Amino acid sequence: MKTNEGLIDRIIRIIAGSVALVVGGFWLGGIGQILTLIIGAAITMTGLVGFCGLYTVLKINTCNKNKKPLTTFQTLLLIVLFVTISVVGSFASIKITQNKFLEDFNKMNGSYKQALFLTGQSKRDEAKSNYDQWVIGFQNFSQKYSQYKPFVLRNDSQFNSDLDKVATIIKDSKSGVYEGDLPLTHKKLEEVRPIFQEIFKRNGFSMLAITLTDFHDSMEKLIAAADAKNPADIINNYSESNTILVQVEEQLNDDSIKAIRKNMDDLLKLAQENKVDELSKKAADMKSSFVKVYLLRG
């Protein structure tokens, strides 16, 4: 093979090919990903070796007139250019696509959280509106990420099956949201949270939202004990909730988190003083303070 690409031509090819490899590797899925990777690899390879078969057919040669081969230094610069674009582009793409996934998830999950909260409050009209928004949001989210996997989810073999589970819960909950028993529907919708939670845990996300959902599960035990006027169960379950809330506080400890802490500690104090008639009210205050945080940050 005789070199038929000049230095500028080869630089352009290496830049374009490296970008195509990064885009195909981290931003696309399906057939588009395969085609982009093949094209990127071909363009990059021709840029590195300095020969293009198509140029031979078309009788094109972009070398300089004296056709001097590249020096060793120039060749090394081309290799460094390829490695630099590939490495920097890969690391940037991993971070950006992860953030984009979280952005898409939070957009979809916002409607779910509202629907969950409103069914728990037996507010049917508002629940229906948010449920409908969630259905559309989840369909868009599922359609995108069941085909395309950002790097952070690349090895998650359970992801698509988890999306199918959520889709089934959505379908099974429709009649309950529209005309059925809202408290029962609320419990059905709550089955979605641990599915999402496990996705994040399984894929190494370190998020405040994960800790908040962990705290929610533990907090519900305190609320159930308070509603049952059972101070002993509150005291027994406090340690678990406290441990998780400490983890929340390590990530964020603004006034809204401090409100949760105060209500939970006040609930413990009431239980220790055996003021059973005040337990349910304080538990409701704790849940209300938690919901304010969760709707914004969960």
C-alpha positions as CSV (number, residue, x, y, z in Angstrom):
1,M,0.0,0.0,0.0
2,K,1.4,3.4,-1.0
3,T,0.5,6.4,1.2
4,N,-2.1,8.5,-0.6
5,E,-3.2,10.7,2.4
6,G,-1.5,13.9,3.4
7,L,-0.9,15.0,7.0
8,I,-4.0,17.3,7.2
9,D,-6.1,14.6,5.6
10,R,-4.9,12.1,8.1
11,I,-5.5,14.4,11.1
12,I,-9.1,15.1,9.9
13,R,-9.7,11.4,9.5
14,I,-8.3,10.6,13.0
15,I,-10.4,13.3,14.6
16,A,-13.6,12.3,12.8
17,G,-13.0,8.6,13.3
18,S,-12.2,9.0,17.0
19,V,-15.4,11.0,17.5
20,A,-17.4,8.4,15.7
21,L,-16.0,5.7,17.9
22,V,-16.8,7.6,21.0
23,V,-20.3,8.4,19.8
24,G,-21.0,4.9,18.7
25,G,-19.5,3.4,21.9
26,F,-21.3,5.6,24.4
27,W,-24.2,7.4,22.9
28,L,-26.0,5.1,20.5
29,G,-27.6,1.7,20.5
30,G,-28.8,-1.0,18.1
31,I,-28.0,-0.8,14.3
32,G,-27.0,2.8,14.6
33,Q,-24.3,2.0,17.1
34,I,-22.9,-0.9,15.0
35,L,-22.7,1.2,11.8
36,T,-21.2,4.2,13.6
37,L,-18.5,2.0,15.2
38,I,-17.7,0.3,11.8
39,I,-17.4,3.7,10.0
40,G,-15.4,5.2,12.9
41,A,-13.0,2.3,12.9
42,A,-12.5,2.4,9.2
43,I,-11.9,6.1,9.1
44,T,-9.5,6.0,12.0
45,M,-7.5,3.1,10.6
46,T,-7.1,4.8,7.2
47,G,-5.9,7.9,9.0
48,L,-3.4,6.0,11.0
49,V,-1.9,4.0,8.1
50,G,-2.2,6.8,5.6
51,F,-3.9,4.8,2.8
52,C,-7.5,5.0,1.5
53,G,-8.6,2.3,-0.9
54,L,-11.4,4.6,-2.2
55,Y,-8.8,7.2,-3.1
56,T,-7.1,4.6,-5.3
57,V,-10.3,3.9,-7.2
58,L,-11.0,7.6,-7.6
59,K,-7.3,8.4,-8.3
60,I,-7.1,10.9,-5.5
61,N,-3.9,11.7,-3.6
62,T,-3.7,14.3,-0.9
63,C,0.0,13.9,-0.1
64,N,2.2,16.9,-0.7
65,K,3.9,17.2,-4.1
66,N,7.2,15.7,-3.1
67,K,5.3,12.8,-1.4
68,K,7.7,12.6,1.5
69,P,6.5,10.1,4.2
70,L,5.6,11.3,7.6
71,T,8.4,11.5,10.1
72,T,8.4,9.3,13.2
73,F,7.5,12.4,15.3
74,Q,4.5,13.2,13.1
75,T,3.3,9.6,13.2
76,L,3.6,9.6,17.0
77,L,1.6,12.8,17.1
78,L,-1.2,11.2,15.1
79,I,-1.3,8.3,17.5
80,V,-1.3,10.6,20.5
81,L,-4.2,12.6,18.9
82,F,-6.2,9.4,18.5
83,V,-5.5,8.2,22.1
84,T,-6.3,11.7,23.6
85,I,-9.6,12.1,21.8
86,S,-10.6,8.5,22.6
87,V,-9.7,8.7,26.3
88,V,-11.0,12.2,27.0
89,G,-14.1,11.6,24.9
90,S,-14.8,8.3,26.7
91,F,-14.5,9.7,30.2
92,A,-16.6,12.7,29.3
93,S,-19.3,10.5,27.6
94,I,-19.5,8.2,30.6
95,K,-20.2,11.1,32.9
96,I,-22.5,13.0,30.6
97,T,-24.6,10.0,29.6
98,Q,-25.0,9.0,33.3
99,N,-26.2,12.5,34.1
100,K,-28.5,12.4,31.1
101,F,-30.0,9.1,32.3
102,L,-30.6,10.6,35.7
103,E,-32.2,13.7,34.2
104,D,-34.5,11.5,32.1
105,F,-35.3,9.3,35.0
106,N,-36.1,12.2,37.4
107,K,-38.3,13.7,34.8
108,M,-40.3,10.5,34.5
109,N,-40.1,9.7,38.2
110,G,-41.5,13.1,39.2
111,S,-45.0,12.2,37.9
112,Y,-44.8,8.8,39.6
113,K,-44.0,10.3,42.9
114,Q,-46.9,12.8,42.6
115,A,-49.2,10.0,41.6
116,L,-48.0,7.8,44.5
117,F,-48.4,10.7,47.0
118,L,-51.9,11.7,45.7
119,T,-53.3,8.2,45.8
120,G,-52.1,8.0,49.4
121,Q,-54.0,11.2,50.1
122,S,-57.1,9.9,48.2
123,K,-57.1,12.8,45.8
124,R,-58.4,11.0,42.7
125,D,-58.5,13.8,40.2
126,E,-55.0,15.0,40.8
127,A,-53.8,11.4,41.0
128,K,-55.3,10.6,37.6
129,S,-53.6,13.6,36.0
130,N,-50.2,12.7,37.3
131,Y,-50.7,9.0,36.6
132,D,-51.5,9.9,32.9
133,Q,-48.3,12.0,32.8
134,W,-46.3,9.2,34.3
135,V,-47.6,6.7,31.7
136,I,-46.4,8.9,28.9
137,G,-43.2,9.7,30.6
138,F,-42.4,6.0,31.4
139,Q,-43.3,4.9,27.8
140,N,-40.8,7.4,26.4
141,F,-38.2,6.5,29.0
142,S,-38.6,2.8,28.5
143,Q,-38.6,3.1,24.7
144,K,-35.3,4.9,24.8
145,Y,-33.4,2.9,27.4
146,S,-34.6,-0.5,26.5
147,Q,-32.8,0.0,23.1
148,Y,-29.9,2.1,24.2
149,K,-27.8,1.5,27.3
150,P,-25.6,4.2,28.7
151,F,-22.2,2.9,30.0
152,V,-23.4,2.9,33.6
153,L,-26.1,0.3,32.7
154,R,-24.1,-1.5,30.0
155,N,-23.7,-4.7,32.1
156,D,-27.1,-4.7,33.8
157,S,-28.8,-7.8,32.4
158,Q,-31.9,-7.2,34.6
159,F,-32.7,-3.7,33.5
160,N,-35.1,-4.5,30.7
161,S,-37.0,-7.1,32.8
162,D,-37.3,-4.5,35.5
163,L,-38.8,-2.0,33.0
164,D,-41.3,-4.8,32.1
165,K,-42.2,-5.2,35.8
166,V,-42.9,-1.5,36.1
167,A,-45.0,-1.5,32.9
168,T,-47.1,-4.3,34.3
169,I,-47.7,-2.4,37.6
170,I,-48.7,0.7,35.6
171,K,-51.2,-1.3,33.6
172,D,-52.6,-3.1,36.6
173,S,-53.0,0.2,38.5
174,K,-55.0,2.1,35.9
175,S,-58.5,1.0,37.0
176,G,-57.6,1.6,40.7
177,V,-56.4,5.2,39.9
178,Y,-59.5,6.0,37.9
179,E,-62.3,4.3,39.8
180,G,-61.0,1.8,42.3
181,D,-59.8,1.7,45.9
182,L,-57.1,4.5,46.1
183,P,-55.4,3.2,49.3
184,L,-55.0,-0.2,47.8
185,T,-53.8,1.4,44.5
186,H,-51.3,3.4,46.5
187,K,-49.9,0.2,47.9
188,K,-49.7,-1.3,44.4
189,L,-47.9,1.8,43.1
190,E,-45.4,1.6,46.0
191,E,-44.1,-1.7,44.4
192,V,-42.4,0.5,41.8
193,R,-40.0,2.2,44.2
194,P,-37.9,-0.8,45.2
195,I,-37.6,-1.8,41.6
196,F,-36.1,1.6,40.7
197,Q,-34.1,1.6,43.9
198,E,-32.5,-1.8,43.1
199,I,-31.6,-0.5,39.6
200,F,-29.6,2.3,41.1
201,K,-28.0,0.1,43.8
202,R,-27.1,-2.6,41.3
203,N,-25.3,-0.1,39.0
204,G,-23.3,1.7,41.6
205,F,-25.2,5.0,41.8
206,S,-24.4,7.0,44.9
207,M,-27.4,9.2,45.3
208,L,-29.3,10.9,48.0
209,A,-32.5,9.5,46.4
210,I,-31.4,6.0,47.2
211,T,-30.9,6.8,50.9
212,L,-34.2,8.7,51.1
213,T,-36.1,5.7,49.7
214,D,-34.3,3.5,52.2
215,F,-35.4,5.8,55.0
216,H,-38.9,5.9,53.7
217,D,-39.2,2.1,54.1
218,S,-37.9,2.3,57.6
219,M,-40.0,5.3,58.5
220,E,-43.2,3.5,57.5
221,K,-42.5,1.0,60.3
222,L,-42.5,3.9,62.8
223,I,-45.7,5.3,61.3
224,A,-47.5,2.0,61.5
225,A,-46.4,1.6,65.1
226,A,-47.6,5.1,65.9
227,D,-51.0,4.6,64.3
228,A,-51.3,1.3,66.2
229,K,-50.4,3.2,69.4
230,N,-47.5,0.9,70.1
231,P,-44.7,2.8,71.7
232,A,-42.6,-0.3,72.1
233,D,-42.4,-0.9,68.4
234,I,-41.5,2.7,67.8
235,I,-38.6,2.4,70.2
236,N,-37.5,-0.9,68.7
237,N,-37.6,0.4,65.1
238,Y,-36.1,3.8,65.9
239,S,-32.5,2.6,65.6
240,E,-32.9,1.4,62.0
241,S,-34.5,4.7,61.0
242,N,-31.9,6.7,62.8
243,T,-29.0,4.8,61.1
244,I,-30.4,5.6,57.7
245,L,-31.3,9.2,58.5
246,V,-27.7,9.7,59.6
247,Q,-26.6,8.6,56.1
248,V,-29.0,11.1,54.6
249,E,-27.6,13.8,56.9
250,E,-24.1,13.0,55.7
251,Q,-25.1,13.9,52.2
252,L,-27.5,16.8,52.9
253,N,-28.4,18.4,56.2
254,D,-30.4,21.5,55.4
255,D,-33.5,22.8,57.3
256,S,-35.8,20.3,55.5
257,I,-33.7,17.3,56.7
258,K,-33.5,18.8,60.2
259,A,-37.3,19.0,60.3
260,I,-37.4,15.2,59.6
261,R,-34.8,14.6,62.4
262,K,-36.8,16.8,64.9
263,N,-40.1,15.0,64.2
264,M,-38.6,11.6,64.4
265,D,-36.8,12.3,67.7
266,D,-39.9,13.9,69.1
267,L,-41.8,10.7,68.1
268,L,-39.3,8.6,70.0
269,K,-39.6,10.9,73.0
270,L,-43.4,10.6,73.0
271,A,-43.0,6.8,72.8
272,Q,-40.6,6.7,75.7
273,E,-43.0,8.8,77.7
274,N,-45.9,6.5,76.7
275,K,-48.0,9.4,75.3
276,V,-49.9,7.1,73.0
277,D,-52.6,9.6,72.0
278,E,-50.0,11.9,70.5
279,L,-48.1,9.4,68.5
280,S,-50.2,9.3,65.3
281,K,-50.2,13.1,65.0
282,K,-46.4,13.3,65.4
283,A,-45.9,10.4,62.9
284,A,-48.0,12.3,60.4
285,D,-45.8,15.4,60.9
286,M,-42.7,13.3,60.3
287,K,-44.1,11.9,57.1
288,S,-45.2,15.3,55.9
289,S,-41.7,16.7,56.5
290,F,-40.2,13.7,54.6
291,V,-42.6,14.1,51.6
292,K,-41.5,17.7,51.2
293,V,-37.9,16.5,50.8
294,Y,-38.7,13.5,48.7
295,L,-40.8,15.3,46.2
296,L,-37.8,17.7,45.5
297,R,-34.8,15.4,45.9
298,G,-36.0,11.8,45.9
